[in-house]
Amino acid sequence: MVKKTIGIMTFTTSLRNYGQILQAYALQSYLRDKGHNAVIINYDMRARLELNREARLARLKYFIKNIPPVRRRLMRGHMELPDLCHFRRFKEQHMTFSPITYHTLRDLQRRPFEADVYMTGSDQVWGVHIPNIEPYLLNFGRPDTPRVAYAASFGRVKFSRHELRYIPPLLRRYKAVGVRETSGIEACQTLRYPDAVLTPDPTILRTREQWDSLSGGRNPFRTDKTRVFVYSCYLPKGTLPAIASSLSGDKEIITADIVNDDPAYSHLSIEEWIGAVKNADYVVTNSFHCTMFSLYFNKPFVVFKYRPGYCGSMNTRLDSILSQLRLTDRFIAFDDQDKTEQVLRTPIDWSEVNERLEDMRRIGADFLETNI
């Protein structure tokens, strides 16, 4: 295999979103294990938002339509929280970034990171909540540099007239496009790119043993009671912890949240977060990546659907993976909270799940080997 320098564009700026950092780490570490010089392009869009008039109006319309006042307050509180140093430490120890930090598309176009291949990584990098997705459509660098998307996500199938004009020409520059959800194939067809294929989330590329090794044996649970790990994303305070507390029996509950501003919540390091999933008897969540790690460690889980609004589109990624694994019975609405214990205690055929995960791992590996 010819060693190549691969510039990856994906999300890495969060200081409390465990799944975001782990998906980026997984893709980079897999490519590095294969002998490539995989570098995450250090793009931080938080400092400056660059929007043309049409995109600005579309974004304003989206927020007015989808975010109720309580959600705005929650998000505003999230942005004001102090940094969590263990996220920075993890990135410094385990991930490699470009020497230049880019803040705008113009920055990327003026001084692009030089690579043999540009790659759009996973997560909802093409989502409607992103101020400008052009950087994640790799609209920079030499035109003849191959461009590949791996497990990219739209989280939607409908697009504005503005997007229907400018996205298709950029997609046509890609050598190959892999999307994470089945709905992504439909989205690409709408955008006149008919050859997109389904590729699994990059965390699947790492084995259970590799994730266990990364956790370093950390176990945040402290008792022999029934261990319940609760991880919520952008839910009203206390929603999932209350559900977990209603479970019968003597139990120890560890609760983490993507906002993590409550002293009662656990401020887990990334390694401890992995250890919490691994050592739990049950997992209660509404998070895609917490669901994925429950699968890797074969932990009984229940996952709640996101409510309509700002995060409602995130149901597509959960529905896609659980449909592929024939586990949609564990994906329940908040109105069905009384089913939580029944779902958690329903056995899962882990041998079948593990076989399907291994098949998906091979699909991801073959896609990368073929297109890099």
C-alpha positions in Angstrom: 0.0 0.0 0.0 1.3 3.5 -0.9 1.4 5.7 2.1 -0.7 8.8 1.5 -1.3 12.1 3.4 -5.0 12.3 4.1 -6.6 15.6 5.2 -9.7 14.9 7.1 -12.5 17.4 7.6 -14.8 16.5 10.4 -16.1 17.8 13.8 -13.5 17.9 16.6 -14.1 21.2 18.5 -16.5 20.0 21.1 -15.3 19.9 24.8 -18.2 17.7 26.0 -19.6 15.7 23.1 -18.0 12.3 23.5 -19.4 10.8 20.3 -18.0 13.6 18.2 -14.5 13.2 19.4 -14.6 9.4 19.3 -15.8 9.2 15.7 -13.0 11.5 14.6 -10.4 9.6 16.6 -11.7 6.3 15.1 -11.4 7.3 11.5 -8.0 8.9 12.0 -6.5 6.0 14.0 -7.8 3.4 11.6 -6.2 5.2 8.6 -3.0 5.6 10.6 -3.0 1.9 11.4 -3.1 1.2 7.7 0.1 3.2 7.2 -1.3 6.5 6.1 -0.4 10.0 7.4 -4.0 10.9 8.4 -4.2 14.5 9.7 -7.4 16.2 10.9 -7.7 19.7 9.3 -8.0 22.0 12.2 -11.1 23.9 11.2 -12.8 25.8 14.0 -15.9 27.5 12.6 -17.0 28.8 16.1 -14.9 31.9 15.9 -16.5 33.4 12.8 -19.7 32.4 11.0 -19.5 33.0 7.3 -23.0 33.1 5.7 -24.2 34.5 2.4 -27.6 36.2 2.3 -29.5 33.1 1.2 -27.9 30.8 3.7 -28.4 33.4 6.5 -32.1 33.6 5.8 -32.5 29.8 5.5 -30.7 29.4 8.9 -32.9 32.1 10.6 -36.0 30.4 9.2 -34.8 27.0 10.5 -34.1 28.3 14.0 -37.4 30.2 14.3 -39.3 27.1 13.1 -37.5 24.4 15.2 -36.2 25.8 18.4 -38.6 26.7 21.3 -37.5 29.1 23.9 -36.5 26.4 26.4 -34.2 24.9 23.7 -32.6 28.2 23.1 -31.9 28.7 26.8 -30.4 25.2 27.0 -28.1 25.8 24.0 -27.1 29.2 25.2 -26.1 27.7 28.6 -24.2 25.0 26.8 -22.1 27.6 24.9 -21.2 29.5 28.1 -19.9 26.5 30.1 -16.3 26.3 31.1 -14.0 24.0 29.0 -13.5 20.5 30.2 -9.7 19.9 30.2 -9.9 16.2 29.7 -11.3 16.6 26.2 -8.3 18.8 25.3 -5.9 16.3 26.9 -7.4 13.4 24.9 -7.0 15.3 21.6 -3.5 16.3 22.4 -2.5 12.7 23.3 -4.4 10.7 20.7 -5.1 12.9 17.7 -3.0 14.7 15.1 -4.1 18.1 13.7 -2.9 20.4 10.9 -0.4 23.0 12.1 -2.7 25.8 10.9 -6.1 26.5 12.5 -8.6 27.6 9.9 -11.7 29.6 10.7 -13.3 30.3 7.4 -13.6 28.8 3.9 -11.5 31.6 2.6 -8.7 30.6 5.1 -8.9 27.0 3.7 -8.8 28.2 0.1 -5.9 30.7 0.6 -3.6 28.3 2.4 -5.0 24.8 2.1 -3.5 21.8 3.9 -1.5 19.9 1.3 -2.7 16.3 1.0 -2.8 13.4 -1.4 -6.5 12.8 -0.6 -9.1 15.0 1.1 -11.7 13.3 3.1 -15.0 14.4 4.6 -15.3 12.5 7.8 -18.4 11.3 9.6 -21.1 12.9 11.8 -23.7 15.4 10.6 -21.1 17.4 8.7 -23.6 18.2 6.0 -26.4 19.0 8.4 -28.7 22.0 8.3 -27.5 23.2 11.7 -24.0 23.9 10.2 -23.6 27.6 9.3 -21.6 26.8 6.1 -21.1 23.2 4.9 -18.8 24.2 2.0 -15.7 23.5 3.9 -17.1 20.0 4.6 -17.8 19.6 0.9 -14.1 20.1 0.4 -14.3 23.3 -1.7 -10.6 24.1 -1.3 -7.3 22.7 -2.4 -6.1 21.5 -5.8 -9.0 20.5 -8.1 -7.2 17.3 -9.1 -6.8 16.1 -5.5 -9.1 13.1 -5.0 -12.0 13.7 -2.6 -13.7 11.0 -0.6 -16.6 11.1 1.9 -16.7 8.5 4.6 -20.0 7.9 6.5 -21.0 11.6 6.1 -24.4 12.5 7.3 -27.1 15.0 6.2 -29.7 14.2 8.9 -32.3 15.3 6.3 -33.6 14.7 2.8 -35.0 18.1 2.0 -32.9 21.0 0.8 -33.4 24.7 0.1 -33.3 26.1 -3.5 -30.0 27.6 -2.6 -28.6 24.2 -1.6 -30.0 22.5 -4.6 -27.9 24.9 -6.7 -24.5 24.9 -5.1 -24.2 21.4 -3.5 -24.5 19.2 -6.6 -21.4 20.6 -8.4 -19.3 20.2 -5.3 -20.5 16.6 -4.8 -19.6 15.7 -8.4 -16.0 16.5 -7.6 -15.9 13.5 -5.2 -14.3 10.2 -6.3 -16.6 8.3 -3.9 -19.3 9.2 -1.4 -20.1 7.0 1.6 -23.0 8.1 3.8 -23.9 6.9 7.3 -27.7 6.6 7.0 -29.9 5.0 4.4 -31.6 8.4 4.1 -28.3 9.8 3.0 -28.5 7.9 -0.2 -31.9 9.4 -0.9 -30.4 12.9 -0.1 -27.6 12.3 -2.6 -30.0 11.3 -5.3 -32.0 14.5 -4.6 -28.7 16.4 -5.0 -28.0 14.6 -8.3 -25.3 12.3 -7.0 -26.7 8.8 -7.7 -23.6 6.7 -6.7 -23.5 7.2 -3.0 -23.2 4.0 -0.9 -23.9 3.2 2.7 -20.8 3.1 5.0 -20.8 2.5 8.8 -20.0 5.0 11.5 -16.2 5.1 11.8 -16.3 3.9 15.4 -17.2 0.5 14.0 -13.8 0.3 12.3 -12.2 -0.2 15.8 -12.8 -3.5 17.5 -14.2 -4.0 21.0 -10.7 -4.9 22.2 -9.3 -1.7 20.8 -11.9 0.4 22.6 -11.4 -1.5 25.8 -7.6 -0.8 25.5 -8.3 2.9 25.0 -10.4 3.0 28.1 -7.4 1.9 30.1 -9.5 -0.3 32.3 -11.3 2.6 33.9 -14.5 1.8 35.7 -16.4 4.7 37.2 -18.9 2.5 39.0 -18.1 2.0 42.7 -20.5 -0.7 44.0 -21.8 -4.1 43.2 -25.4 -2.9 42.8 -27.1 -3.1 39.4 -25.1 -0.6 37.3 -27.0 1.8 35.1 -25.3 4.3 32.8 -27.4 7.2 31.6 -26.2 9.5 28.8 -28.4 12.2 27.4 -28.0 14.7 24.6 -29.8 18.0 24.6 -32.7 16.9 26.7 -34.5 18.9 29.5 -32.6 18.5 32.7 -33.3 15.3 34.6 -35.4 13.6 31.9 -33.4 10.4 31.5 -32.1 10.2 35.1 -35.7 10.2 36.3 -36.5 7.3 33.9 -33.5 5.4 35.2 -34.4 6.0 38.8 -37.8 4.4 38.2 -36.2 1.1 37.4 -36.8 -1.5 40.1 -34.1 -2.9 42.4 -31.0 -1.7 44.2 -28.9 0.2 41.6 -26.0 2.6 41.1 -26.7 5.2 38.4 -24.1 7.2 36.7 -25.5 10.1 34.7 -23.6 12.1 32.0 -24.9 14.7 29.7 -23.6 16.5 26.6 -24.2 19.8 28.5 -22.7 18.6 31.7 -23.3 21.8 33.7 -25.1 20.1 36.7 -22.9 19.2 39.7 -25.0 16.0 40.1 -23.9 14.8 36.7 -20.6 13.0 36.2 -17.8 14.9 34.4 -16.3 11.8 32.9 -13.1 11.8 30.9 -13.5 10.2 27.5 -11.8 7.0 28.7 -14.1 6.9 31.7 -17.1 7.4 29.4 -16.1 4.3 27.5 -15.5 2.5 30.8 -19.0 3.4 32.0 -20.6 1.8 29.0 -18.4 -1.3 29.2 -19.1 -1.8 32.9 -22.8 -1.0 32.9 -25.5 -3.7 33.3 -27.9 -1.4 31.5 -27.6 1.7 29.3 -30.4 4.3 29.0 -29.7 7.0 26.3 -31.0 9.0 23.4 -27.5 9.3 21.9 -26.4 7.6 18.7 -22.8 7.0 19.8 -23.8 5.8 23.2 -26.0 3.3 21.5 -23.1 2.3 19.2 -20.8 1.6 22.2 -23.6 -0.4 23.9 -23.6 -2.6 20.8 -19.8 -3.0 20.8 -19.7 -4.0 24.4 -22.9 -6.1 24.2 -24.8 -4.1 26.8 -28.6 -4.2 27.1 -29.8 -0.7 26.2 -32.9 1.3 25.5 -32.7 4.4 23.3 -35.3 7.2 23.3 -36.3 9.1 20.2 -35.4 12.7 20.0 -38.4 15.0 20.2 -39.4 17.0 17.1 -37.5 20.3 16.7 -33.8 21.1 16.7 -32.7 17.5 17.2 -35.6 15.6 15.6 -33.6 14.9 12.5 -31.1 12.9 14.6 -33.7 10.0 14.8 -32.7 9.1 11.2 -29.2 7.8 12.2 -30.6 5.8 15.1 -33.4 4.3 13.0 -30.9 3.4 10.2 -28.5 1.5 12.4 -31.1 -0.2 14.6 -33.0 -1.3 11.4 -29.8 -2.8 10.0 -29.2 -4.7 13.2 -32.9 -5.7 13.6 -33.2 -4.0 17.0 -35.8 -1.3 16.3 -37.8 -2.7 19.3 -35.3 -0.9 21.6 -36.0 2.5 20.0 -38.9 3.9 21.8 -40.8 7.2 22.1 -40.8 9.3 25.3 -44.5 8.6 25.6 -43.5 4.9 26.1 -41.3 5.4 29.2 -43.3 2.7 31.0 -41.7 0.2 28.6 -38.2 1.0 29.7 -37.6 -1.9 32.1 -39.3 -4.4 29.8 -37.1 -3.4 26.9 -33.9 -3.5 29.0 -34.7 -7.0 30.3 -35.6 -8.3 26.8 -32.7 -10.6 25.7 -30.6 -9.7 22.6 -29.0 -12.3 20.3 -25.5 -10.8 20.6 -24.0 -13.4 18.3 -26.2 -12.2 15.5 -25.5 -8.6 16.3 -21.8 -9.2 16.4 -21.8 -10.9 13.1 -23.7 -8.0 11.5 -21.3 -5.5 13.1 -18.4 -7.5 11.7 -20.0 -7.4 8.2 -20.4 -3.6 8.5 -16.7 -3.3 9.6 -15.6 -5.1 6.4 -17.8 -2.9 4.3 -16.2 0.2 5.8 -12.7 -1.2 5.4 -13.3 -2.2 1.8 -14.7 1.2 0.9 -11.6 3.0 2.3 -9.1 0.5 0.8 -10.8 0.9 -2.6 -11.1 4.7 -2.7 -7.9 6.0 -1.0 
